Amino acid sequence: MRKYLIISAFFISVIAVITSCQNQETIDFQNYMSNGKDIYIAKCQNCHGEKGEGLGQLAPPLTDTTFLKNNKSRLACIIKNGINDSLVINGKLYTEKMPGFPELPDIDVAQVMVYVTNAFGNKQGFVPYQKVATQLQNCN
């Protein structure tokens, strides 16, 4: 009986170690999602909504996965600098200017970008800070 307890404890320990191991990208993704959500609530939620549903004709929804996917390389610049262009999202025209958040450090922009592109029905994966920092250097 004691032998079975020792073997069982060993296997449980091995399984616990294996399931607790995560690669660095997975850990970074989880951290970006958590921090990005906090930033979103503080800076974006008033206009884009708690569930990314938007605010009537004033602020577009963030639930359009096609728009976000097609504009992913521009999102960091839009978050940091705002946008003055009209946008068509889900067939609706949005003409209101979006204010930028130039006070946000690049890492915060990266985190909120990862959150927005992976929340509200979006599943676009991880974008590392270094890539977002490069995108921000190339904003028009």
DSSP file (Angstrom, degrees, kcal/mol; ACC not computed):
  #  RESIDUE AA STRUCTURE BP1 BP2  ACC     N-H-->O    O-->H-N    N-H-->O    O-->H-N    TCO  KAPPA ALPHA  PHI   PSI    X-CA   Y-CA   Z-CA
    1    1 A M     >        0   0    0      0, 0.0     4,-1.8     0, 0.0     5,-0.1   0.000 360.0 360.0 360.0 -44.3    0.0    0.0    0.0
    2    2 A R  H  >  +     0   0    0      1,-0.2     4,-2.1     2,-0.2     5,-0.2   0.879 360.0  56.2 -61.8 -38.0    2.8    2.4    0.9
    3    3 A K  H  > S+     0   0    0      1,-0.2     4,-2.3     2,-0.2    -1,-0.2   0.894 106.4  49.8 -61.0 -41.6    4.5    1.7   -2.4
    4    4 A Y  H  > S+     0   0    0      1,-0.2     4,-2.6     2,-0.2    -1,-0.2   0.866 108.8  52.2 -67.4 -36.6    1.4    2.7   -4.3
    5    5 A L  H  X S+     0   0    0     -4,-1.8     4,-2.6     2,-0.2    -1,-0.2   0.904 110.5  47.9 -64.2 -42.0    1.1    6.0   -2.3
    6    6 A I  H  X S+     0   0    0     -4,-2.1     4,-2.2     2,-0.2    -2,-0.2   0.927 114.1  46.1 -65.5 -44.9    4.7    6.8   -3.2
    7    7 A I  H  X S+     0   0    0     -4,-2.3     4,-2.4     2,-0.2    -2,-0.2   0.915 114.0  49.0 -64.3 -43.0    4.2    6.0   -6.9
    8    8 A S  H  X S+     0   0    0     -4,-2.6     4,-2.5     1,-0.2    -2,-0.2   0.918 111.2  49.4 -62.7 -44.1    1.0    8.0   -7.0
    9    9 A A  H  X S+     0   0    0     -4,-2.6     4,-2.2     1,-0.2    -1,-0.2   0.888 110.5  51.7 -62.9 -38.9    2.6   11.0   -5.2
   10   10 A F  H  X S+     0   0    0     -4,-2.2     4,-2.4     2,-0.2    -2,-0.2   0.944 111.5  45.5 -62.4 -48.9    5.5   10.9   -7.7
   11   11 A F  H  X S+     0   0    0     -4,-2.4     4,-2.5     1,-0.2    -2,-0.2   0.884 111.9  51.6 -65.0 -38.6    3.2   10.8  -10.7
   12   12 A I  H  X S+     0   0    0     -4,-2.5     4,-2.3     2,-0.2    -1,-0.2   0.908 110.5  49.7 -63.1 -41.1    1.0   13.6   -9.3
   13   13 A S  H  X S+     0   0    0     -4,-2.2     4,-2.3     2,-0.2    -2,-0.2   0.918 111.0  48.7 -63.2 -44.2    4.2   15.7   -8.7
   14   14 A V  H  X S+     0   0    0     -4,-2.4     4,-2.5     1,-0.2    -2,-0.2   0.926 112.2  48.4 -62.5 -45.2    5.4   15.1  -12.3
   15   15 A I  H  X S+     0   0    0     -4,-2.5     4,-2.5     1,-0.2     5,-0.2   0.901 110.5  51.8 -62.4 -41.2    2.0   16.1  -13.7
   16   16 A A  H  X S+     0   0    0     -4,-2.3     4,-1.4     2,-0.2    -1,-0.2   0.904 111.1  47.4 -62.4 -42.2    1.9   19.2  -11.6
   17   17 A V  H  X S+     0   0    0     -4,-2.3     4,-0.9     2,-0.2    -2,-0.2   0.929 113.1  48.3 -65.3 -45.4    5.3   20.3  -12.8
   18   18 A I  H >< S+     0   0    0     -4,-2.5     3,-0.6     1,-0.2    -2,-0.2   0.919 113.7  45.5 -63.3 -44.6    4.5   19.6  -16.5
   19   19 A T  H 3< S+     0   0    0     -4,-2.5    -1,-0.2     1,-0.2    -2,-0.2   0.744 110.5  54.4 -74.1 -21.4    1.2   21.5  -16.4
   20   20 A S  H 3< S+     0   0    0     -4,-1.4     2,-0.4    -5,-0.2    -1,-0.2   0.645  86.4  97.7 -86.0 -13.4    2.7   24.4  -14.5
   21   21 A C    <<  +     0   0    0     -4,-0.9     2,-0.3    -3,-0.6    -4,-0.0  -0.616  49.7 171.4 -77.4 127.6    5.5   25.0  -17.1
   22   22 A Q        -     0   0    0     -2,-0.4     2,-0.1     3,-0.0    -2,-0.0  -0.980  32.6-113.5-133.3 147.4    4.7   27.7  -19.6
   23   23 A N     >  -     0   0    0     -2,-0.3     4,-1.9     1,-0.1     3,-0.3  -0.348  34.5-106.0 -76.1 165.5    6.9   29.2  -22.2
   24   24 A Q  H  > S+     0   0    0      1,-0.2     4,-3.0     2,-0.2     5,-0.2   0.856 118.1  56.1 -62.3 -37.5    7.8   32.9  -21.9
   25   25 A E  H  > S+     0   0    0      1,-0.2     4,-2.9     2,-0.2    -1,-0.2   0.895 106.9  50.1 -63.6 -38.7    5.5   34.0  -24.7
   26   26 A T  H  > S+     0   0    0     -3,-0.3     4,-2.2     2,-0.2    -1,-0.2   0.913 112.6  46.8 -64.6 -42.4    2.5   32.5  -22.9
   27   27 A I  H  X S+     0   0    0     -4,-1.9     4,-2.2     2,-0.2    -2,-0.2   0.929 113.8  47.9 -64.4 -45.3    3.5   34.2  -19.6
   28   28 A D  H  X S+     0   0    0     -4,-3.0     4,-3.1     1,-0.2     5,-0.2   0.917 110.1  53.0 -61.1 -43.6    4.0   37.5  -21.5
   29   29 A F  H  X S+     0   0    0     -4,-2.9     4,-2.6     1,-0.2    -1,-0.2   0.927 109.7  47.8 -57.7 -46.7    0.7   37.2  -23.3
   30   30 A Q  H  X S+     0   0    0     -4,-2.2     4,-2.1     2,-0.2    -1,-0.2   0.900 113.7  47.4 -63.1 -40.7   -1.2   36.6  -19.9
   31   31 A N  H  X S+     0   0    0     -4,-2.2     4,-2.9     2,-0.2     5,-0.3   0.922 112.2  49.4 -65.9 -44.0    0.6   39.7  -18.4
   32   32 A Y  H  X S+     0   0    0     -4,-3.1     4,-3.1     1,-0.2    83,-0.2   0.911 111.2  50.4 -61.3 -42.2   -0.2   41.9  -21.4
   33   33 A M  H  X S+     0   0    0     -4,-2.6     4,-2.0    -5,-0.2    -1,-0.2   0.925 113.5  44.8 -62.8 -44.3   -3.8   40.8  -21.3
   34   34 A S  H  X S+     0   0    0     -4,-2.1     4,-1.6     2,-0.2    -2,-0.2   0.955 119.9  39.2 -65.6 -51.2   -4.2   41.6  -17.6
   35   35 A N  H  X S+     0   0    0     -4,-2.9     4,-2.2     1,-0.2    -2,-0.2   0.895 114.6  55.0 -66.3 -39.8   -2.4   44.9  -17.8
   36   36 A G  H  X S+     0   0    0     -4,-3.1     4,-2.9    -5,-0.3    -1,-0.2   0.870 104.9  53.4 -62.0 -37.7   -4.0   45.8  -21.2
   37   37 A K  H  X S+     0   0    0     -4,-2.0     4,-2.7    -5,-0.2    -1,-0.2   0.921 108.4  49.8 -62.8 -43.5   -7.4   45.2  -19.7
   38   38 A D  H  X S+     0   0    0     -4,-1.6     4,-2.0     2,-0.2    -2,-0.2   0.909 113.2  46.1 -61.6 -42.3   -6.7   47.7  -16.8
   39   39 A I  H  X S+     0   0    0     -4,-2.2     4,-2.9     2,-0.2     5,-0.5   0.920 111.4  52.6 -65.7 -44.0   -5.4   50.3  -19.3
   40   40 A Y  H  X>S+     0   0    0     -4,-2.9     5,-2.6     1,-0.2     4,-2.3   0.928 109.4  49.0 -57.0 -47.3   -8.5   49.7  -21.5
   41   41 A I  H  <5S+     0   0    0     -4,-2.7     5,-0.3     1,-0.2    -1,-0.2   0.910 117.1  42.0 -60.3 -42.2  -10.8   50.2  -18.6
   42   42 A A  H  <5S+     0   0    0     -4,-2.0    -2,-0.2    -5,-0.2    -1,-0.2   0.853 132.5  16.5 -74.2 -35.6   -9.0   53.5  -17.6
   43   43 A K  H  <5S+     0   0    0     -4,-2.9    -3,-0.2    -5,-0.1    -2,-0.2   0.739 132.1  25.9-112.9 -28.7   -8.5   55.0  -21.1
   44   44 A C  T >X5S+     0   0    0     -4,-2.3     4,-2.7    -5,-0.5     3,-1.2   0.733  94.7  79.3-115.2 -30.3  -10.8   53.3  -23.7
   45   45 A Q  H 3><S+     0   0    0     -5,-2.6     4,-2.1     1,-0.3    -4,-0.1   0.805  83.3  66.9 -59.7 -34.5  -13.9   51.9  -22.1
   46   46 A N  H 34 S+     0   0    0     -5,-0.3    -1,-0.3     1,-0.2    -2,-0.1   0.861 119.0  22.0 -56.3 -36.2  -15.8   55.2  -21.8
   47   47 A C  H <4 S+     0   0    0     -3,-1.2    -2,-0.2    -4,-0.1    12,-0.2   0.844 130.3  40.6 -98.3 -42.2  -16.0   55.4  -25.6
   48   48 A H  H  < S-     0   0    0     -4,-2.7     6,-2.9     1,-0.1    14,-0.4   0.559 107.8-121.6 -91.1  -7.4  -15.6   51.8  -26.8
   49   49 A G    ><  -     0   0    0     -4,-2.1     3,-1.3    -5,-0.4    -1,-0.1   0.180  22.7 -81.0  89.5 155.5  -17.7   50.2  -24.1
   50   50 A E  T 3  S+     0   0    0      1,-0.3    -1,-0.1     2,-0.1    -5,-0.1   0.829 132.9  33.6 -60.9 -34.4  -17.2   47.5  -21.5
   51   51 A K  T 3  S-     0   0    0      3,-0.1    -1,-0.3    -6,-0.1    -2,-0.1   0.133 120.4-101.5-109.6  18.1  -17.7   44.8  -24.1
   52   52 A G  S <  S+     0   0    0     -3,-1.3    10,-3.1    -7,-0.1    11,-0.6   0.705  80.8 136.1  72.4  19.8  -16.1   46.6  -27.0
   53   53 A E        -     0   0    0      8,-0.2    -4,-0.2     1,-0.2     3,-0.2   0.566  55.6-134.6 -80.3  -9.3  -19.6   47.5  -28.4
   54   54 A G        -     0   0    0     -6,-2.9     2,-0.3     6,-0.3    -1,-0.2  -0.243  20.6 -82.6  84.1-176.6  -18.8   51.1  -29.2
   55   55 A L  B >>  -A   59   0A   0      4,-2.6     3,-2.2     1,-0.3     4,-1.1  -0.718  62.9 -89.8-133.9  81.0  -20.8   54.2  -28.5
   56   56 A G  T 34 S-     0   0    0     -2,-0.3    -1,-0.3     1,-0.3     3,-0.0  -0.234  96.8 -23.4  53.4-131.0  -23.4   54.7  -31.2
   57   57 A Q  T 34 S+     0   0    0      1,-0.1    39,-0.5    -3,-0.1    38,-0.4   0.455 133.3  70.9 -88.5  -2.4  -22.1   56.8  -34.1
   58   58 A L  T <4 S+     0   0    0     -3,-2.2    -2,-0.2     1,-0.3    -1,-0.1   0.905 106.9  18.1 -83.6 -43.4  -19.4   58.4  -31.9
   59   59 A A  B  < S-A   55   0A   0     -4,-1.1    -4,-2.6   -12,-0.2    -1,-0.3  -0.994  80.1-125.3-135.0 128.8  -17.0   55.5  -31.3
   60   60 A P        -     0   0    0      0, 0.0    -6,-0.3     0, 0.0     2,-0.1  -0.261  30.6-102.4 -71.4 157.6  -16.8   52.3  -33.3
   61   61 A P        -     0   0    0      0, 0.0     3,-0.3     0, 0.0    -8,-0.2  -0.379  14.0-145.2 -72.4 157.8  -17.0   48.9  -31.8
   62   62 A L  S    S+     0   0    0    -10,-3.1    -9,-0.2   -14,-0.4    57,-0.1   0.089  83.0  89.7-107.0  19.7  -13.9   46.8  -31.3
   63   63 A T        +     0   0    0    -11,-0.6     2,-1.3    58,-0.1    -1,-0.2   0.448  55.1 102.8 -95.0  -2.5  -15.7   43.6  -32.1
   64   64 A D     >  -     0   0    0     -3,-0.3     4,-2.0     1,-0.2     5,-0.2  -0.686  48.8-176.0 -85.4  95.9  -15.0   43.7  -35.8
   65   65 A T  H  > S+     0   0    0     -2,-1.3     4,-2.4     1,-0.2     5,-0.2   0.819  78.7  57.7 -64.1 -31.1  -12.2   41.2  -36.2
   66   66 A T  H  > S+     0   0    0      2,-0.2     4,-2.7     1,-0.2    -1,-0.2   0.945 107.3  45.9 -65.7 -48.3  -11.7   41.9  -39.9
   67   67 A F  H  > S+     0   0    0      1,-0.2     4,-1.4     2,-0.2    -2,-0.2   0.936 115.3  47.0 -59.8 -46.8  -11.0   45.6  -39.3
   68   68 A L  H  < S+     0   0    0     -4,-2.0    -1,-0.2     1,-0.2    -2,-0.2   0.905 114.1  47.3 -63.9 -40.6   -8.6   44.9  -36.5
   69   69 A K  H >< S+     0   0    0     -4,-2.4     3,-0.9     1,-0.2     4,-0.2   0.919 113.2  47.8 -66.4 -43.1   -6.8   42.2  -38.4
   70   70 A N  H 3< S+     0   0    0     -4,-2.7    -1,-0.2     1,-0.2    -2,-0.2   0.710 121.7  36.3 -71.2 -19.5   -6.5   44.3  -41.5
   71   71 A N  T >X S+     0   0    0     -4,-1.4     3,-1.7    -5,-0.2     4,-1.1   0.145  77.5 118.7-118.2  18.1   -5.2   47.3  -39.6
   72   72 A K  H <> S+     0   0    0     -3,-0.9     4,-0.5     1,-0.3     3,-0.4   0.839  74.7  55.4 -57.8 -35.7   -3.1   45.6  -36.9
   73   73 A S  H 34 S+     0   0    0     -4,-0.2    -1,-0.3     1,-0.2     4,-0.2   0.694 112.1  44.9 -72.2 -16.2    0.1   47.3  -38.1
   74   74 A R  H <> S+     0   0    0     -3,-1.7     4,-2.3     2,-0.1     3,-0.3   0.593  89.0  87.4 -97.2 -14.8   -1.6   50.7  -37.6
   75   75 A L  H  X S+     0   0    0     -4,-1.1     4,-2.8    -3,-0.4     5,-0.2   0.868  84.6  53.3 -59.9 -40.8   -3.3   50.0  -34.2
   76   76 A A  H  X S+     0   0    0     -4,-0.5     4,-2.5     1,-0.2    -1,-0.2   0.925 111.9  46.4 -60.2 -43.4   -0.3   51.1  -32.1
   77   77 A C  H  > S+     0   0    0     -3,-0.3     4,-3.0    -4,-0.2     5,-0.4   0.882 111.9  51.1 -66.4 -38.2   -0.2   54.5  -33.9
   78   78 A I  H  X S+     0   0    0     -4,-2.3     4,-2.0     3,-0.2    -2,-0.2   0.922 112.5  46.3 -64.7 -43.7   -3.9   54.9  -33.6
   79   79 A I  H  < S+     0   0    0     -4,-2.8    22,-1.2    -5,-0.2    -2,-0.2   0.938 120.6  37.9 -63.5 -46.8   -3.8   54.2  -29.8
   80   80 A K  H  < S+     0   0    0     -4,-2.5    21,-0.3    20,-0.2    -2,-0.2   0.904 133.3  21.9 -73.3 -42.6   -0.8   56.5  -29.2
   81   81 A N  H  < S-     0   0    0     -4,-3.0    19,-0.5     1,-0.3    -3,-0.2   0.514  97.5-133.3-108.3  -7.4   -1.7   59.4  -31.7
   82   82 A G     <  -     0   0    0     -4,-2.0     2,-0.3    -5,-0.4    -1,-0.3  -0.261  23.0 -97.1  78.8-175.1   -5.4   59.1  -32.2
   83   83 A I  B     -B   98   0B   0     15,-1.8    15,-2.7    -4,-0.1    -1,-0.0  -0.990  26.0-176.9-148.5 138.1   -7.1   59.2  -35.6
   84   84 A N        +     0   0    0     -2,-0.3     2,-0.1    13,-0.2    13,-0.1   0.387  59.4  99.2-111.7  -1.7   -8.7   62.0  -37.5
   85   85 A D  S    S-     0   0    0      1,-0.1     2,-0.2    13,-0.1    13,-0.1  -0.468  78.1-108.8 -84.7 156.3   -9.8   59.9  -40.5
   86   86 A S        -     0   0    0     -2,-0.1     2,-0.4    11,-0.1     9,-0.2  -0.589  35.7-156.8 -79.7 151.1  -13.3   58.5  -41.1
   87   87 A L  E     -C   94   0C   0      7,-2.5     7,-3.2    -2,-0.2     2,-0.6  -0.962  13.7-146.2-129.8 144.6  -13.6   54.7  -40.7
   88   88 A V  E     +C   93   0C   0     -2,-0.4     2,-0.4     5,-0.2     5,-0.2  -0.962  27.0 170.0-110.8 117.5  -16.0   52.2  -42.0
   89   89 A I  E >   -C   92   0C   0      3,-2.4     3,-1.9    -2,-0.6    -2,-0.1  -0.995  69.8  -8.4-131.8 126.9  -16.6   49.4  -39.5
   90   90 A N  T 3  S-     0   0    0     -2,-0.4    -1,-0.1     1,-0.3     3,-0.1   0.834 130.1 -57.5  54.5  34.7  -19.3   46.8  -39.9
   91   91 A G  T 3  S+     0   0    0      1,-0.3     2,-0.4    -3,-0.0    -1,-0.3   0.470 114.0 116.8  79.4   1.5  -20.7   48.9  -42.8
   92   92 A K  E <   -C   89   0C   0     -3,-1.9    -3,-2.4     2,-0.0     2,-0.5  -0.836  62.1-130.6-105.8 142.3  -21.1   52.0  -40.6
   93   93 A L  E     -C   88   0C   0     -2,-0.4     2,-0.5    -5,-0.2    -5,-0.2  -0.775  18.9-167.5 -91.6 129.4  -19.3   55.2  -41.2
   94   94 A Y  E     +C   87   0C   0     -7,-3.2    -7,-2.5    -2,-0.5   -36,-0.1  -0.980  15.4 166.6-118.3 122.0  -17.5   56.8  -38.1
   95   95 A T        +     0   0    0     -2,-0.5    -1,-0.1   -38,-0.4     2,-0.1   0.499  37.7 112.1-114.1  -7.8  -16.3   60.4  -38.6
   96   96 A E  S    S-     0   0    0    -39,-0.5     2,-0.2   -38,-0.1    -2,-0.0  -0.415  71.8-112.7 -69.3 142.4  -15.6   61.4  -35.0
   97   97 A K        -     0   0    0     -2,-0.1   -13,-0.2   -13,-0.1    -1,-0.1  -0.520  22.6-140.4 -72.6 138.7  -11.9   62.0  -34.1
   98   98 A M  B     -B   83   0B   0    -15,-2.7   -15,-1.8    -2,-0.2     2,-0.1  -0.900  19.8-129.3 -98.7 125.3  -10.4   59.6  -31.7
   99   99 A P        -     0   0    0      0, 0.0   -17,-0.3     0, 0.0     2,-0.1  -0.401  21.6-128.3 -69.9 150.9   -8.1   61.3  -29.3
  100  100 A G        -     0   0    0    -19,-0.5   -19,-0.2   -18,-0.1   -20,-0.2  -0.408   1.7-136.7 -89.9 172.4   -4.6   59.8  -28.8
  101  101 A F    >   +     0   0    0    -22,-1.2     3,-1.9   -21,-0.3   -20,-0.1  -0.597  32.4 163.1-128.0  68.8   -2.9   58.9  -25.7
  102  102 A P  T 3  S+     0   0    0      0, 0.0    -1,-0.1     0, 0.0   -22,-0.1   0.702  70.6  67.3 -64.5 -18.1    0.7   60.2  -26.2
  103  103 A E  T 3  S+     0   0    0     -3,-0.1   -23,-0.1   -23,-0.1    -2,-0.0   0.662  77.8 101.9 -75.7 -15.0    1.3   59.9  -22.4
  104  104 A L  S <  S-     0   0    0     -3,-1.9    -3,-0.1   -24,-0.1     5,-0.0  -0.531  76.5-124.9 -72.4 128.8    1.2   56.1  -22.6
  105  105 A P    >>  -     0   0    0      0, 0.0     4,-1.9     0, 0.0     3,-0.7  -0.352  29.1-106.5 -63.9 155.3    4.6   54.5  -22.6
  106  106 A D  H 3> S+     0   0    0      1,-0.3     4,-2.5     2,-0.2     5,-0.2   0.849 120.2  57.5 -54.8 -37.4    5.2   52.1  -25.5
  107  107 A I  H 3> S+     0   0    0      1,-0.2     4,-2.2     2,-0.2    -1,-0.3   0.885 105.7  50.0 -63.8 -37.2    4.8   49.1  -23.3
  108  108 A D  H <> S+     0   0    0     -3,-0.7     4,-2.6     2,-0.2     5,-0.3   0.891 109.1  51.8 -67.1 -39.2    1.3   50.2  -22.3
  109  109 A V  H  X S+     0   0    0     -4,-1.9     4,-2.2     1,-0.2    -2,-0.2   0.932 110.7  49.0 -60.4 -45.1    0.4   50.7  -25.9
  110  110 A A  H  X S+     0   0    0     -4,-2.5     4,-2.3     1,-0.2    -2,-0.2   0.911 112.0  48.7 -60.8 -43.1    1.5   47.2  -26.6
  111  111 A Q  H  X S+     0   0    0     -4,-2.2     4,-2.2     2,-0.2   -75,-0.3   0.919 112.9  44.7 -67.8 -43.7   -0.4   45.8  -23.7
  112  112 A V  H  X S+     0   0    0     -4,-2.6     4,-2.8     2,-0.2    -1,-0.2   0.861 112.4  54.1 -69.7 -32.6   -3.7   47.5  -24.6
  113  113 A M  H  X S+     0   0    0     -4,-2.2     4,-2.3    -5,-0.3    -2,-0.2   0.925 109.0  47.4 -64.6 -44.0   -3.2   46.5  -28.2
  114  114 A V  H  < S+     0   0    0     -4,-2.3     4,-0.4     2,-0.2    -2,-0.2   0.904 113.3  49.8 -63.4 -40.5   -2.8   42.9  -27.3
  115  115 A Y  H >X S+     0   0    0     -4,-2.2     3,-1.4   -83,-0.2     4,-0.7   0.962 112.2  45.6 -62.1 -51.4   -5.9   43.1  -25.1
  116  116 A V  H >< S+     0   0    0     -4,-2.8     3,-0.6     1,-0.3     6,-0.2   0.876 113.0  50.1 -62.1 -38.4   -8.1   44.7  -27.7
  117  117 A T  T 3< S+     0   0    0     -4,-2.3     7,-1.9     1,-0.2    -1,-0.3   0.466 119.2  38.0 -82.8   1.2   -7.0   42.3  -30.4
  118  118 A N  T <4 S+     0   0    0     -3,-1.4     2,-0.2    -4,-0.4    -1,-0.2   0.288 108.8  66.9-130.3   8.0   -7.7   39.3  -28.2
  119  119 A A  S X< S+     0   0    0     -4,-0.7     3,-1.9    -3,-0.6   -68,-0.1  -0.667  82.6  42.0-115.7 175.2  -10.9   40.4  -26.4
  120  120 A F  T 3  S-     0   0    0      1,-0.3    -1,-0.2    -2,-0.2     3,-0.1   0.802 139.1 -47.0  59.6  33.0  -14.4   41.0  -27.6
  121  121 A G  T 3  S+     0   0    0      1,-0.3    -1,-0.3    -3,-0.2     2,-0.3   0.416 109.7 126.9  89.9  -1.9  -14.4   37.9  -29.8
  122  122 A N    <   +     0   0    0     -3,-1.9    -1,-0.3    -6,-0.2     2,-0.1  -0.651  33.2 179.6 -88.6 145.9  -11.0   38.7  -31.3
  123  123 A K        +     0   0    0     -2,-0.3    -5,-0.2    -3,-0.1    -6,-0.1  -0.561  26.6 138.8-143.9  73.5   -8.2   36.1  -31.2
  124  124 A Q        -     0   0    0     -7,-1.9    -6,-0.2     1,-0.2    -1,-0.1   0.371  51.3-133.3-106.8   4.7   -5.2   37.6  -32.9
  125  125 A G        -     0   0    0     -8,-0.2     2,-0.3   -11,-0.1    -1,-0.2  -0.138  40.8 -27.3  80.8-172.7   -2.4   36.4  -30.7
  126  126 A F        -     0   0    0     -8,-0.0   -97,-0.1    -9,-0.0  -100,-0.0  -0.568  40.9-169.9 -87.5 139.5    0.6   38.0  -29.0
  127  127 A V        -     0   0    0     -2,-0.3   -13,-0.1   -17,-0.2   -14,-0.1  -0.979  26.0-132.0-125.0 116.5    2.4   41.1  -30.3
  128  128 A P    >>  -     0   0    0      0, 0.0     4,-1.8     0, 0.0     3,-0.6  -0.279  18.0-114.5 -71.6 154.8    5.7   41.7  -28.4
  129  129 A Y  H 3> S+     0   0    0      1,-0.2     4,-2.9     2,-0.2     5,-0.2   0.866 113.5  60.1 -51.3 -42.8    6.6   45.1  -27.1
  130  130 A Q  H 3> S+     0   0    0      1,-0.2     4,-1.8     2,-0.2    -1,-0.2   0.882 105.4  47.7 -59.8 -39.7    9.6   45.4  -29.5
  131  131 A K  H <> S+     0   0    0     -3,-0.6     4,-2.3     2,-0.2    -1,-0.2   0.909 112.8  48.2 -68.0 -41.7    7.4   45.1  -32.6
  132  132 A V  H  X S+     0   0    0     -4,-1.8     4,-2.5     2,-0.2    -2,-0.2   0.901 108.9  54.0 -65.0 -41.5    5.0   47.7  -31.2
  133  133 A A  H  X S+     0   0    0     -4,-2.9     4,-1.3     1,-0.2    -1,-0.2   0.894 109.5  48.4 -59.7 -40.3    7.9   50.0  -30.4
  134  134 A T  H  X S+     0   0    0     -4,-1.8     4,-0.9    -5,-0.2     3,-0.3   0.914 110.0  51.3 -65.8 -43.3    9.1   49.7  -34.0
  135  135 A Q  H >< S+     0   0    0     -4,-2.3     3,-0.8     1,-0.2    -2,-0.2   0.900 107.9  53.2 -59.8 -39.9    5.6   50.4  -35.3
  136  136 A L  H >< S+     0   0    0     -4,-2.5     3,-1.0     1,-0.3    -1,-0.2   0.803 103.2  56.7 -67.8 -28.8    5.4   53.5  -33.2
  137  137 A Q  H 3< S+     0   0    0     -4,-1.3    -1,-0.3    -3,-0.3    -2,-0.2   0.729 108.4  49.2 -71.4 -20.4    8.7   54.8  -34.6
  138  138 A N  T << S+     0   0    0     -4,-0.9    -1,-0.2    -3,-0.8    -2,-0.2   0.154  78.2 135.5-107.0  18.5    7.1   54.6  -38.1
  139  139 A C    <         0   0    0     -3,-1.0    -3,-0.1     1,-0.1   -65,-0.0  -0.380 360.0 360.0 -66.0 144.1    3.8   56.4  -37.4
  140  140 A N              0   0    0     -2,-0.1    -1,-0.1     0, 0.0    -3,-0.0   0.451 360.0 360.0 -84.1 360.0    2.8   58.9  -40.1
